[in-house]
Amino acid sequence: AGMAIAMPPASNKTATAAISTVLAAAKSKQVVGIFESYGGDDEPIDPLLNQFRNLGLKEVFGAIRIKEIPTEATYQLCEEAGTDMGQALTINRNIQQRKSIDNELEKALGRISGGLYIITAKKGEVKSAMLASWVTQASFKPLGLTIAVAKDRAIESLMQVGDRFVLNILEEGNYQGLMKHFLKRFPPGADRFEGVKTQSAANGSPILTDALAYLECKVETRMELSDHWIVYASVDMGRVSKADALTAVHHRKVGNYY
């Protein structure tokens, strides 16, 4: 189990008493995350955080200290922190689910191949990116494609109906650097594009300069599954940087993991 705690105002005795109750019930195998609520007189974070540490709880994301009026970037920071907590809480369950699939079935399913892509999106001040392989063209009129996006991915909040993004298509033999970069585990609020060459698309999202090709897309509809969203997007425009190069291909051995 996990706990996300917003620091209450120091003047709110009921809330501070509730914190004491939470401390009394906390167990060493739990995870915790603490953030300020920008109330002006919030209880200080560090004394409470140290108490949780002394009880053996794991801090699942760095304490979020809000000193100024929250912006879009602040809300994205909080959302990414929540995503990290969700991943930490479900990792053991996900491992068990992978082990439960029939061995021959998972091998057969793993023979479905895909390309290698990086989805990039920007909404207001917030930017994000995700490595993807479950991508396919889905329609001719309009030109459209589908992408499977796991529910625990931070970029999912930037891929709602009406949102715009770029699908960067990676090049066979020249994808390792970009793939390694975007597979890294970024802390909440980190700039995922630091050190990566980009330029802005017409829709405002980053284009990766080293990608083989890119497509500018708009989310038209979404379908919810148990652990993924299927995102259908229309394609507005695109360009290829190397006409003779091939798309990077992702081959798997099993079908119960990426």
LINSULSUL-V285850 format. One line per field, one symbol per residue. ss: DSSP state (@ for helix, = for strand, . for the rest). A space follows every 10 residues. Layout:
ss = ???
This chain:
ss = .======.=. ..@@@@@@@@ @@@@@..... ======.... .=..@@@@@@ @@@@...==. ...=...... .@@@@@@@@@ @@@@@@@@@@ @@@@@@@@@@ ..@@@@@@@. ...==.==== ===..===== ==..=====. ...======= ...@@@@@.. ...======. =....@@@@@ @@@....... .......=== .....===.. ..======== ====...=== ========== ......=.== ........
